[in-house]
Structures are given as structure tokens and as C-alpha cells.
Amino acid sequence: MKILLIVSSKHRQNTLKIAEAMSEAAPTVIAELKDIQNYDIDKFDILGFGSGIYAGKINKNMTKFIKSSVHNKKVFLFTTSGTGNYEKYNAATVKLLESNNNTVLGNFGCKGLCKWFIFALVGGIAKNHPDIDDFDAAQTFIEGVVENYSKTI
Ligand SMILES: Cc1cc2nc3c(=O)[nH]c(=O)nc-3n(C[C@H](O)[C@H](O)[C@H](O)COP(=O)(O)O)c2cc1C
């Protein structure tokens, strides 16, 4: 079983750190979204989409890519954000994935240090995140994704 993690993590690489933690718990390849043309997504059993949250949404190019190229796949989503309110932030993308006839195996999120704009004046919000507990949670999550996948085959 092979998992491709497609990641957009432009602010502080918080989401990339979560992807790297996941890689220690499951057989993954990490691809940056900007390089996705170099990968054949059909060769992977599961696609995991990871993005920071910017003004309430995942990276716009990731949404475009999902719309154009991700159909009939087994997928999951993970995000990092200043508030960590991932159920709210991920909902639209989960809906989009489902509407493209993909099977959503899981949905995860955690806090990620934000030093954007005025938040930098106070040293940022979600300081020290993602932290060890976030990495542990991400690893437990991806183990659950693998288990969910095994129930679909
Ligand atoms: C331009 C910008 C907009 C952001 N908007 C939000 C937001 O709407 N809600 C939130 O909780 N965090 C927001 N954040 C914080 C990021 O989601 C958070 O730092 C995240 O971990 C960044 O992920 P990355 O380092 O992988 O890019 C924003 C950060 C930036 C730079």
C-alpha cells in the first residue's frame, strides 16, 4: 500500500512537519503541490492532502487541483491553522472531495504557529505548534486512515 501526501505549506512549513510525522507511521511519499506534475497519482492507493489555512481556506491551487484531477480516489485531508479549528476549515474541502466521488478516509487538523501580519507583533499565535502532542495525534490519525482503507478493499 502506497500513500502520496500532497502538501502546500508556504507560511512556516507547519503542515509539512505534520506530513513528516505521518511519514514515520505509514509508508508515504511527500510531494509538494507545486511539483505534483512530477508524480503519477494513479500509482498510489491513497492520496492525502495537507495545507495551511489562509483566510479560512486551504491553498487555492490545491482546491483547483482537486477539482480538476482528483476523482474516484481514496483520500484524506489534513490542515494546520492558527486556531486549530479544523472541522470548520476542512468542511468545504471534504464536501468537494466527496462530490468528486472520492472516498474520504479521514480528516485531521491541529494548530500551527501563525506569525502573519499583526500576529507577529505579539510573537505569533499557536506558539510552539505543531508540538509533540500534535505529531502523536497525526500519527494516530494516519494509522486510522490505513485501517479505514483496509476496510474498503
Ligand atoms: C495569509 C495567512 C492567513 C491566515 N489565515 C488564517 C485563518 O483564517 N485562520 C486560522 O486559524 N489561521 C490562519 N493563518 C495561520 C495559518 O493557518 C497557520 O500558521 C498554518 O499553520 C500555516 O501553515 P503552513 O506553515 O503549513 O503554511 C493564516 C496565516 C497566513 C500566513
The ligand as a MOL file (V3000), in Angstrom:
LIG
                    3D

  0  0  0     0  0            999 V3000
M  V30 BEGIN CTAB
M  V30 COUNTS 31 33 0 0 0
M  V30 BEGIN ATOM
M  V30 1 C -2.0660 34.8550 4.9800 0
M  V30 2 C -2.4360 33.9810 6.1650 0
M  V30 3 C -3.7800 33.8160 6.5060 0
M  V30 4 C -4.1410 33.0130 7.6020 0
M  V30 5 N -5.4540 32.8390 7.8880 0
M  V30 6 C -5.8150 32.0490 8.9360 0
M  V30 7 C -7.1820 31.8430 9.2570 0
M  V30 8 O -8.0970 32.3080 8.5800 0
M  V30 9 N -7.4750 31.0810 10.3380 0
M  V30 10 C -6.5060 30.4980 11.1200 0
M  V30 11 O -6.8440 29.8220 12.1000 0
M  V30 12 N -5.1820 30.6500 10.8180 0
M  V30 13 C -4.8350 31.4120 9.7490 0
M  V30 14 N -3.4980 31.5610 9.4260 0
M  V30 15 C -2.4900 30.7940 10.1870 0
M  V30 16 C -2.0290 29.5500 9.4020 0
M  V30 17 O -3.1450 28.7650 9.0130 0
M  V30 18 C -1.0950 28.6840 10.2430 0
M  V30 19 O 0.0490 29.3980 10.6150 0
M  V30 20 C -0.6980 27.4200 9.4790 0
M  V30 21 O -0.0720 26.5020 10.3520 0
M  V30 22 C 0.2200 27.7240 8.3060 0
M  V30 23 O 0.5660 26.5160 7.6890 0
M  V30 24 P 1.9230 26.3490 6.8400 0
M  V30 25 O 3.0840 26.7530 7.7370 0
M  V30 26 O 1.9280 24.9050 6.5150 0
M  V30 27 O 1.7750 27.2270 5.6340 0
M  V30 28 C -3.1250 32.3650 8.3560 0
M  V30 29 C -1.7700 32.5480 8.0140 0
M  V30 30 C -1.4180 33.3250 6.9250 0
M  V30 31 C 0.0410 33.4970 6.5770 0
M  V30 END ATOM
M  V30 BEGIN BOND
M  V30 1 1 1 2
M  V30 2 1 2 3
M  V30 3 2 2 30
M  V30 4 2 3 4
M  V30 5 1 4 5
M  V30 6 1 4 28
M  V30 7 2 5 6
M  V30 8 1 6 7
M  V30 9 1 6 13
M  V30 10 2 7 8
M  V30 11 1 7 9
M  V30 12 1 9 10
M  V30 13 2 10 11
M  V30 14 1 10 12
M  V30 15 2 12 13
M  V30 16 1 13 14
M  V30 17 1 14 15
M  V30 18 1 14 28
M  V30 19 1 15 16
M  V30 20 1 16 17
M  V30 21 1 16 18
M  V30 22 1 18 19
M  V30 23 1 18 20
M  V30 24 1 20 21
M  V30 25 1 20 22
M  V30 26 1 22 23
M  V30 27 1 23 24
M  V30 28 2 24 25
M  V30 29 1 24 26
M  V30 30 1 24 27
M  V30 31 2 28 29
M  V30 32 1 29 30
M  V30 33 1 30 31
M  V30 END BOND
M  V30 END CTAB
M  END
